[in-house]
Amino acid sequence: MSLKAKLEAVIYAAEEPVTLAQLAELLASELPAETEQAPAETAETADGPAATDEAAQADLPAIADEKKAAKARERQQRAALKTVVDELIADYAASERGMEIREIAGGYRMSTKPEYHDVVRAFVKNLKPVMKLSLQALETLAIVAYKQPVTAPEVSEIRGVESAGALSTLLTRKLVTTAGRKQVIGRPILYKTTKDFLLRFGLKDVNELPSMEEFEKMAAEITEPDDAPDIALPEVETTATESSANEQTENIGSPS
């Protein structure tokens, strides 16, 4: 079995995006053999502790060189694997397959091609009801995604309403997490999106978020509510539940 076939099988079987580091650890034996020789061990001496210390001091450059060599081997392995993965990505893109391999959240994952989204969505809808975030939570998530790191008061100012409850929901769903405190009076908590956010929305990083112009174009194309893309997210509480969480989130964001 070729290295490319093994990579394809691992990426297909993985539930989470597979990183180059994981692939290198798993398939190191499949890569070209290392030709560099390890530094020779220092011979033992019989001159006592002083001589031993001198020998240990002499070994330090060799140890440093060995660490550098190990890091260089890791870089070479990852570069070699990335070349093969890129070839695999190109193979999928050029074929008539309904699948593709994408770089998502720091790793590689197999998914359906965008042009088959409609038929896949119709199939998934028939399997189980689609669970969505509330409009308040989606608005808050969008602000955090585009303005991160951002504080709760800043989110509320943009939305024009209190957003502590929505932030609490997003924290519970692990779509948003804390990112330290802003160095201003009161030191409010900063919020940012998580790796789970990237996974849910199929993004490599936040730089892949659509621009405002793309949003306006998509909004113009949507004629009915049912045309909006459904996102498989955990069921969320009602607005009343979000409001009841305000006090808890405000306490979290209070200055220390």
N, C-alpha and C positions, 0 to 999 in steps of 0.2 A: 504494500500500500504506500502510495506516495505521500510526501509531507503535506502537499496541498490537500489531498483527500482527508488526511487526519485533521488538519486545521478546520476543514469544512464540517467534519463530523462533530468536533468539539464545540464550535460556534453554534451549530444547530441544536446540540443537546443542552447547552447552558441556558439556565433561566435568567441569569444576569449577564450583562455585557462582559465579555472575556478580554482581559488586558494582555498586552504584549508580555508583561512580566509573568503572568500566569502561564501563558503559552510557552515562554522560554523555559520555565521551570519544569513544565510537563514534557516538552519535546526537545530538551537539550541534547539527548542522545541522537536525535535525527539531524542535528546541525553538523557542519564540517568539524572534523576533529581538531582539537587544539594542538598547535605545533610548538608553542612556546614551552620550554622546560622550566620546571619550578626551581628556585634557587637551591643550591646544595646545602644540606644541613651542616651546621658548624660542628666540627669534631670536638669531642670532649677533651678537656685538658686536665692535667694532674697538678697544676701549679697553685691550687687553692682558690679560695673565694675571690681574691683580687683578679686572678686570671679569668675566672668565670664572669665577673662583672665586665671586664674588658671585652670578652667575647660577646656578651649580651649587647654591649654598646655597639660593637661592630656589626651585630645582626640587625640593628634598627633600620639602616638604609635598605637592607634586603627585604625586611618586612614591609616597609613602605612601598618598595617596588612591586612586591607581590600583591598588595592591595590595589595598586594602580593597575596592575595587569588583570586582576580579577574584574575590576570595574570596566576595563577596556573590553574584556571578553563578553561581559553582560551587554555592553553597548553594541558589540558586533552581532551577538545573538539576536537582540531585538531588531537591529537593522535588517538582518537576514530574514527574520520572520515577517517584518513589515513588508518587505519586497514580495514575499509569497502571498501574504494576505491581500496586498494591493492587486496582485495578479488575479486572485480569486474574486475580488470585488469587480474587477473589469470583466471577468468571464461571465459573472451573473448579469452585469449590466448589458452586455452585448448579446445575451441569449434571449429566448422567448419565454423564459421561466417567469413565474408569478412571484418569485422571491428575489430578495436582494440582501446584501450584507452591508450594514451601515455602521459608521463610527458614532457611537452614542455614549455619553457620560464617561468618557475616558477609556472605553473598550469597544468591542465589536459584537454586533448582534444581528441575527437573521430576522428579517421581517418581510411583509408583503410589499410589493411595489405600489406606489401612490395611485397609479392608474387603475388598480383593482380595489381601491378603497370602497367603492359603492357596493360591490357584490359581497365583499367581506363584511361590511357593516350590516347589510341586510341579513346575512347568515347569523351574525352574532346577536342581532336583535331578536331572532327567532329562538335563540337558546335561553336567554334570561333577560329580565327587564334591565334597562340601562339605568344606572344610578348616577346622579349628577350632583355637583356642588350647587349651592344656592347662588342666586345672582349676586348677593352681597359678598359672598366668599370669592366668587370669580372676579369681581371688580377689585377686591382687595389683593388677590393673588396677582392680577395683572399689574397693579401699581407696584407691588413689591418686586416683581420680575423685572420691570423696566427702570425702576428708581433705586434698586438695591445698591448698598445697604441703606435702609430707610427706617425712620422711627414711626411708632404708632401715631403720634400727633401729626406727623407729616402725611401719613396715609389718610387720616381723618380729614385733614385740610383739603387734600386733593378730591376726596370723595364728597366732602360737604356734610358728612354725617359721622357719628361715632363708629369706629371700626374695631374696637377692642374685641368684641364678640366674634367677628369674622376672623381676626387674627388668631384667636384661641382655637377656632375650628381648624384653621390651616396648620397650626402647630400640632394639633391632635392627629391630623391626617399625614403629618410628616412631609408636607409640601413646603413648609417654611420653617426656618430655625433661627435662633438668635445669632448675632454676629458681633458680640461685644457691646460697648456703650459709646455713644457719641460724646466727644469731649467738649461739651457745652454745659451751661448751668443746669443742674438737675441730672445730668448724665443719663438721658433716656436710652433704653435698649434699642439696638439696631436689629433689623430683621433682613434675612436674605432667603433665597430659594435653596432647596436641597438637591441632592443627587436623585431622590425619588421624583422630584419635579421634572428633572431631565428625562428620567425613564418614562414617566407617565405621558409626556408630550413628545417623546422620540427625538430629543435634541442632543447634539454633540456638546454644546455649551450654550450659555445665554446669548451669545453673539448670533445664534441662528434664529432668534426670535424675529417674527415678521416686523417690518418697519410700519410706521403709521400709514404710509401710502398704501402698503399691501393690505393693511387692515381695512382701509376705506374701500379698496377695490373689492375685497371679499364681501364686505357689508353690502355693497351695491348689487352683488350677484345673488345675495340671499333674498328670496321673495316670500318664503313661508318659514315659520318657526321650525317646522320639521326638517328643513334643509340644513339647519345648523349641525355641525359635527358633534357627535355624542362622544363623551370622554368617560371611559370606564373608571370611575372613582368611587370610593366608599360612600355609602349613604350618609348624608349630612343631617344635622339637626335643623329644626325650623328656625325662623328668625327669632322667635321668642326664646329659644334655647340660646341663640347667639347673644341676645340682649342680657340674659341672665349670667353670661360668662364675662360681662364687661368688668365687673368688680374684681374678678380673679386676675384678669390680664392687666388691669391698671395697677394692681398690687405688685405684679411681676415687674412692671416697667417703672415703679417708683424709685426715686434716687436712693442709693445705699448710704 
